[in-house]
């Protein structure tokens, strides 16, 4: 299934008070046409392919698209907090610390020695309340700022061992020991935002009638780094006049129950 959106030059659809636009959104230059294709395969893979065309012949713009689906491998009707008991592994040696408004500061910090070290599998909830931990970010308590994990990990350079379907790089694994369900995330983007559902407050109701609270789910948002237009050392999100941007992410599922 392909969905298309044409966003006009200076699109100001983010009215005052809308999500993310408390004072109104001024919009970006250039008209863009966005096609997002969702594919479900017989290999238990859910793929998202983005194509963004800058329709302007003269105006450059910026673009950084992602997907914010929540995952809980224990099932939608599982008890509150069940996601915290699942294991996550992220293919990244570094992450982008943020300021107190959750905007990346512009440098990469090593995950080693911090609660952000998911190079080997860890339960999501095992270190999420360790506010005395070292974050390699002097002056900023990263878990307090975000009320948990809500950060961008800078993915490691792709190797033969981390190359998966469609030639994509490994981003992350998740595994639920109770059900045996596993999720592997593949992408051609340089980063992944791992978010532990910190701001789920019970205002959303799932299809089984359960309210969604902290620990009910998590996301893997494959992307370029947030705040890239203001950080020249980050990978660029500029889409030049007449240019085309494409990206792909695959969420691959299995129920082998083997872990890693």
C-alpha positions as CSV (number, residue, x, y, z in Angstrom):
1,X,0.0,0.0,0.0
2,X,1.3,3.4,-1.0
3,X,0.2,6.7,0.6
4,X,1.0,10.1,-0.9
5,X,1.2,13.5,0.6
6,X,1.9,16.8,-1.3
7,X,3.2,19.4,1.2
8,X,3.2,22.9,-0.3
9,X,5.9,25.5,-0.1
10,X,5.7,27.0,3.5
11,X,3.2,24.4,4.6
12,X,1.7,25.7,7.8
13,X,-0.7,22.9,8.5
14,X,0.6,22.8,12.1
15,X,-1.8,25.2,13.6
16,X,-1.2,26.9,17.0
17,X,-1.9,24.3,19.7
18,X,-1.5,21.2,17.4
19,X,0.9,18.5,18.6
20,X,4.5,19.7,18.3
21,X,3.4,23.2,17.4
22,X,2.3,25.1,20.6
23,X,3.0,28.4,18.9
24,X,2.2,27.3,15.4
25,X,4.5,25.9,12.8
26,X,6.0,28.2,10.1
27,X,6.6,25.4,7.6
28,X,9.6,24.5,5.4
29,X,10.6,26.0,2.0
30,X,9.8,24.1,-1.3
31,X,6.9,21.9,-2.2
32,X,7.6,18.2,-1.6
33,X,5.8,15.1,-2.7
34,X,6.1,12.2,-0.3
35,X,5.2,8.6,-1.1
36,X,5.4,6.0,1.7
37,X,4.9,2.3,0.7
38,X,4.1,-0.3,3.3
39,X,4.8,-3.9,2.4
40,X,4.0,-7.1,4.3
41,X,5.8,-10.1,3.0
42,X,5.5,-13.9,3.4
43,X,8.8,-13.8,5.3
44,X,7.2,-12.1,8.3
45,X,8.8,-8.8,7.3
46,X,7.0,-5.4,7.5
47,X,8.8,-2.9,5.2
48,X,8.4,0.9,5.0
49,X,9.9,2.6,1.9
50,X,10.0,6.4,1.7
51,X,10.4,8.6,-1.4
52,X,10.6,12.3,-1.1
53,X,10.8,14.5,-4.2
54,X,11.6,18.2,-3.9
55,X,9.3,19.7,-6.6
56,X,10.9,23.1,-6.5
57,X,13.5,24.1,-9.1
58,X,15.0,26.8,-6.9
59,X,14.4,26.1,-3.2
60,X,16.3,23.7,-1.0
61,X,14.6,22.2,2.1
62,X,15.2,19.6,4.8
63,X,13.5,16.3,5.4
64,X,13.8,13.6,8.0
65,X,10.9,11.0,8.0
66,X,10.4,8.1,10.4
67,X,7.8,5.8,11.8
68,X,6.5,5.8,15.4
69,X,4.9,2.4,15.7
70,X,4.9,1.0,19.2
71,X,6.0,-2.6,19.8
72,X,5.3,-5.0,22.7
73,X,6.3,-8.5,21.8
74,X,4.3,-9.8,24.9
75,X,1.1,-8.8,23.1
76,X,-1.2,-5.8,23.0
77,X,-3.2,-7.1,26.0
78,X,-0.2,-7.8,28.2
79,X,0.1,-6.3,31.7
80,X,1.4,-2.8,32.3
81,X,5.1,-2.7,32.5
82,X,5.6,-5.9,30.4
83,X,7.7,-4.1,27.8
84,X,10.3,-3.3,30.5
85,X,11.0,-7.1,30.9
86,X,11.9,-7.5,27.2
87,X,15.5,-7.4,25.9
88,X,16.9,-4.9,23.5
89,X,20.2,-4.8,21.6
90,X,21.2,-1.8,19.5
91,X,24.0,-1.8,16.9
92,X,25.6,1.4,18.1
93,X,28.8,2.4,20.0
94,X,27.6,6.0,20.4
95,X,24.5,8.1,21.0
96,X,23.5,11.8,20.8
97,X,23.0,13.3,24.3
98,X,20.4,16.1,24.6
99,X,19.9,19.3,26.5
100,X,17.0,19.8,28.9
101,X,14.6,20.2,26.1
102,X,15.6,16.9,24.5
103,X,17.4,18.6,21.6
104,X,20.7,16.8,20.7
105,X,23.7,18.8,21.8
106,X,25.7,18.2,18.6
107,X,28.2,15.6,19.5
108,X,28.3,11.8,19.8
109,X,28.9,10.2,23.3
110,X,30.2,6.7,23.8
111,X,27.6,4.3,25.2
112,X,30.3,2.3,27.1
113,X,29.9,2.6,30.8
114,X,26.4,4.1,30.6
115,X,22.8,2.8,30.7
116,X,22.7,3.5,27.0
117,X,25.0,0.6,26.3
118,X,22.8,-1.9,24.4
119,X,25.7,-3.4,22.4
120,X,24.8,-6.6,24.2
121,X,21.2,-7.5,25.1
122,X,19.7,-5.8,28.2
123,X,16.3,-5.7,29.7
124,X,14.7,-2.3,28.9
125,X,13.8,-1.7,32.6
126,X,17.1,-3.0,34.1
127,X,18.8,0.4,34.1
128,X,16.0,2.8,33.2
129,X,15.9,4.3,36.7
130,X,19.6,4.6,37.3
131,X,19.7,8.3,37.6
132,X,23.1,8.2,39.3
133,X,24.7,6.7,36.3
134,X,27.4,8.2,34.1
135,X,26.0,9.4,30.7
136,X,29.2,10.8,29.2
137,X,27.3,14.0,29.1
138,X,28.5,16.4,31.9
139,X,25.7,18.4,33.5
140,X,22.8,16.6,31.9
141,X,21.0,13.7,33.5
142,X,19.8,12.0,30.3
143,X,17.3,9.5,31.9
144,X,15.7,12.3,34.0
145,X,15.4,14.6,31.1
146,X,13.6,12.1,29.0
147,X,11.9,10.2,31.9
148,X,13.6,7.1,30.4
149,X,15.0,6.3,27.0
150,X,14.1,8.7,24.2
151,X,17.4,9.2,22.4
152,X,19.0,8.7,19.0
153,X,21.7,6.1,18.7
154,X,24.3,6.6,15.9
155,X,24.4,3.2,14.2
156,X,27.7,1.5,13.6
157,X,29.2,1.4,10.1
158,X,27.7,-1.4,8.1
159,X,29.7,-4.6,7.7
160,X,29.1,-7.9,6.0
161,X,28.0,-9.3,9.4
162,X,25.4,-6.6,9.9
163,X,24.0,-6.6,6.4
164,X,20.4,-7.9,6.1
165,X,17.5,-8.0,3.7
166,X,17.6,-5.5,0.8
167,X,21.2,-4.8,1.8
168,X,20.2,-2.8,4.8
169,X,22.2,-2.3,8.0
170,X,21.3,-3.8,11.3
171,X,19.7,-1.3,13.7
172,X,18.3,-3.2,16.6
173,X,16.9,-6.5,18.1
174,X,14.2,-7.0,20.6
175,X,13.2,-10.2,22.3
176,X,10.5,-11.2,24.7
177,X,11.6,-14.3,26.8
178,X,8.0,-15.1,27.9
179,X,6.5,-15.5,24.4
180,X,9.7,-16.2,22.4
181,X,8.8,-13.5,19.9
182,X,11.7,-11.6,18.3
183,X,12.0,-8.4,16.3
184,X,14.9,-7.3,14.1
185,X,15.1,-3.8,12.7
186,X,17.1,-3.1,9.4
187,X,17.6,0.3,7.8
188,X,19.7,2.4,5.5
189,X,19.4,5.4,7.9
190,X,22.4,6.5,10.1
191,X,20.4,6.5,13.4
192,X,17.6,5.0,15.4
193,X,15.6,6.7,18.1
194,X,14.8,4.2,20.8
195,X,11.9,5.4,22.9
196,X,10.6,3.5,25.9
197,X,7.1,4.9,26.0
198,X,7.8,7.4,28.8
199,X,4.9,9.7,28.1
200,X,2.2,7.0,27.9
201,X,-0.1,8.1,30.7
202,X,-3.2,6.0,30.2
203,X,-4.9,8.3,27.8
204,X,-4.6,5.9,24.9
205,X,-6.7,2.6,24.7
206,X,-5.6,-0.4,22.7
207,X,-7.7,-2.7,20.6
208,X,-8.2,-5.0,23.6
209,X,-9.6,-2.2,25.8
210,X,-6.4,-1.9,27.9
211,X,-5.0,1.6,28.6
212,X,-1.4,2.2,27.5
213,X,0.9,3.4,30.3
214,X,4.6,3.6,30.8
215,X,6.2,0.2,30.0
216,X,3.4,-0.7,27.6
217,X,5.5,-0.4,24.4
218,X,8.6,1.0,22.8
219,X,9.6,2.3,19.4
220,X,12.6,2.0,17.0
221,X,12.4,5.2,14.9
222,X,15.0,4.9,12.1
223,X,16.1,8.3,11.0
224,X,18.8,10.9,10.4
225,X,19.9,12.5,13.7
226,X,17.5,15.0,15.3
227,X,18.7,18.6,15.1
228,X,20.8,17.9,12.0
229,X,20.1,21.2,10.3
230,X,21.7,23.0,13.2
231,X,24.6,20.6,13.6
232,X,27.0,20.7,10.6
233,X,28.9,17.6,11.9
234,X,25.7,15.5,11.8
235,X,24.7,13.7,8.6
236,X,22.9,16.2,6.4
237,X,19.1,16.3,6.0
238,X,19.2,18.9,3.2
239,X,17.1,18.0,0.2
240,X,18.3,20.2,-2.7
241,X,16.0,21.7,-5.3
242,X,14.8,19.0,-7.7
243,X,16.4,16.3,-5.6
244,X,15.0,12.9,-4.4
245,X,15.4,11.3,-1.0
246,X,14.7,7.6,-0.4
247,X,15.0,5.4,2.7
248,X,13.9,2.0,3.8
249,X,13.3,0.2,7.0
250,X,12.3,-3.4,7.6
251,X,10.8,-4.8,10.8
252,X,11.4,-8.6,10.7
253,X,9.5,-10.9,13.1
254,X,10.1,-14.4,14.3
255,X,9.0,-16.7,17.1
256,X,12.0,-19.0,17.4
257,X,12.3,-18.2,21.1
258,X,16.1,-18.6,20.9
259,X,17.0,-15.0,21.9
260,X,20.6,-14.3,20.7
